[in-house]
Structure formats: structure tokens, C-alpha cells
Amino acid sequence: MQNKLKFSNHNQRTPFPEGEGGRPRFGDRIRALLENLFIADGRGVVFYFVLPSLLGVLIFVLIPFVDVVRRSFATTMGGENIGFANYRTIFHNDAFLLAGGNTIKFMLVCLPLLLCLSLGLALILYAIGEKAGIFKTAFLVPMAVPARGAFSSTLGCPWARRVSLPPWCWDS
């Protein structure tokens, strides 16, 4: 007697009703996508793990962003709609134009330079091979040490109070 395992085939669902040209209709594809997201047979359960992050992004990023865009078309105090007047004001402001120009210069010069230098350094470390471990450690340790610990007077840095560091850098 052979022991045959029976695997379920997820693709055995009934086919979509065909729209024009033999392709499934858009609404049927959306319905099938939503069904697959909420099915707990091993594939759709992934959605439940991502759901808290999606809710966090929605609550703390998307909703405030939409509110800021909505408020940008209103007056500061009264909240009455003034259209694009706020945008006309900032695009005629010299300080805003200077800041925008500096940001564009930074993006066009500094970011490609940073990426090229980082890639070059990574390629050099990769070429060194096993001996590159000490250099990798030297690059990563500053990210692991918190600023408070680095400037704390409890770690033997009594000079921390004398160099005008903010109060959170040294113990009270």
C-alpha cells in the first residue's frame, strides 16, 4: 500500500468570468486579490503580519500629510479657503527660493558623490577580503555607541560639562 500525500492546489478555484477579449474583468481581479489576502491557508495570512505596519503608516504618515495639504489651501487663523495664494507667496519669497536652490545643488552634487565614495570604499573592502574585518568594525562601532554614552561623565569624561554640550549628554 503506497502512502500518497494529498496536497491542496490553490489554483483550483473557479475561473473568472471572462470580459472583453477573453480576459478577466478588472473588478473580478480586484475581488480575487482581496480574497487571496484574507485567506488563512498559508498565503493570505502574510497580510495580517503587515497590517500593523500599514495601519501605523496610515495613521502617522498619510493622514497628517493629507491634513497638511488641506491646510496649505487655507488661511492660518481663520481656516477659510484661499486657493493657491499661500503657494504664490512662498514662490515669491527670496529665502524660500535660496533654500530650494541649495537643496537642489545638494542633491545634484553631494548625494552622487556620497554614493560613489561609499561604493568605492565598499569595493576596496571587498577586495581586501578577510582582512577587512577590522575596518568594517571601525566603521560600524560609531553607529552602535549612543551619543549619551560617548559623552557621559560616568564613563570618565569629566570635560563633557565644559564643552557646551546639551544637558542630555551628561548626567545631572
N, C-alpha and C positions, 0 to 999 in steps of 0.2 A: 504494500500500500504506500503510495507516494504521498508525501506531505506537501501540498501545494498552498503557498501563501496567496491570499487574495488581496491585491492592492486596489484601493479605490482610485478611479480615474476622475480627476477633477474636470476634465474636458468633456464629460458625457452629458452635460446639460443640454437642454433642448436648444436648437439653433434659433438665432434671431429671426424674426420676420423680416423678409428682405424688402428694402426700399428700392429706389430707382437704381438701375444698373446692377442689381444683384447684391448690393452692399447693405449691411445692416443700417437702419436708421440711426441718426445721431442720438436721439432720446433713448433708444434701446441700448446703445453702447454706454451711455451715462448710467442707466439703471443697472446694467451688468457690472460696471465698475463699482458702484456703491454697494451692490450685493456682495461682491468679492471682498470689499474692505471690511465688511461686518461679519463675514463667515468665520466661525471659530474652528475650522477644520485644519488649521496649521498655516494657511496662507494669509487670511484676513486678520488674524489675531495680531499681526505686526502693527496694525493701525492703532490698537489700544495702547501699545507702548509709546507711540509717537504722539498720541493725543494730549498728554500733559504739556509737552513742549509746544505743540501747536496752540493750545489754549494760552500758554504764557506769552507767546509771541503776539497773539491776537490782543490780549489784554494790555500788555506793557509796551507794545511797539505800534501795532496797526491802529488801534483805537486812538491813542494820543496823536499819532501822525495825522489821521483824518481830522481830528479836532483842531490841530494847528492849521491845517489847510483851510478849514472852515472859518477859523478866526482871522485868517490873513485877509479875508474879504470884508472885515467889519471894522468899525472904529474901536479904539482902545477902551473907552469908558462906557459908551452907550450900547455898543454891540450892534448898531444899525449897519446895514449892508451898504458899502461904498464902492463895491466892484474892485477894479484894478488900481485904485488910487494909491494904495499902500505900495504896490509894486512900482508904479511910476515914481513914487517918492524915493525908494531905495536905489533905483537905477539912475537917478539924477544926483545921488549923494557921492561926493568925491571919495570919502573914506571907504564906502562900500565897494566902489569900483577899484580902488587901490588894493583892498583886501582880496577881491576876486581875481585881480591880475596876479597878485603874489601867489595865490593858491594855484592858479593855472601854471605859473612858472615852476612852482614846487613840483607839481605833478609831472611836468614835462622834463624836468632836469633831475631832481633828486630821486624820484622813485625808480626810473630806469637805471640810474647809477647804483642805487642800493641793491636792486635785483642783480645787476651784472657782477658787482663786487661779491655779493653773497654766493652767487652761483660759482664764481671763480674760486672763492675760498673753499666751498664745498668740494669742488673738483680737485683742488690741491690736497685736501684732507683725504679724499677717496684714493688719490694716487699714492699717498704715503702708506696706506694700508693699516696694518695692526699697530704701528707706532703712533697713529693719530689719536689714540685713546686719551692721552694726557691733554691734548689740545681741545678735544671735544668736551672733556670735563671742565677745562678752564673757561670755555665759552658758556657752559650751562650752569655752573655754580652760581654766578651772579643772579640768575633767574630764580634759583631755589632759595636764596637768602633774603628774607624780608628786610625792608629798609629800617624798620624799628629795631630789629636785632643787630643790624650792622652799625647803627649809631647809638646804641643803648649804653648808658653809663654803667649798667650792671655787667657789661661784657668787657670792662676795662677801658672804656673810652671817656675819661673824665672831661675831655676837651669838648664834648658834644654840646654842653651848655654855653660855651664861649664862642661858638662859630655861628650864632644866629640861626640855628635850625628851628623848625617849627616845634611847638611843645610836644607833639605826639612822637617825636624822635627820641626824647629822653624821658626817663622815669621821673615822677614827681617825688 
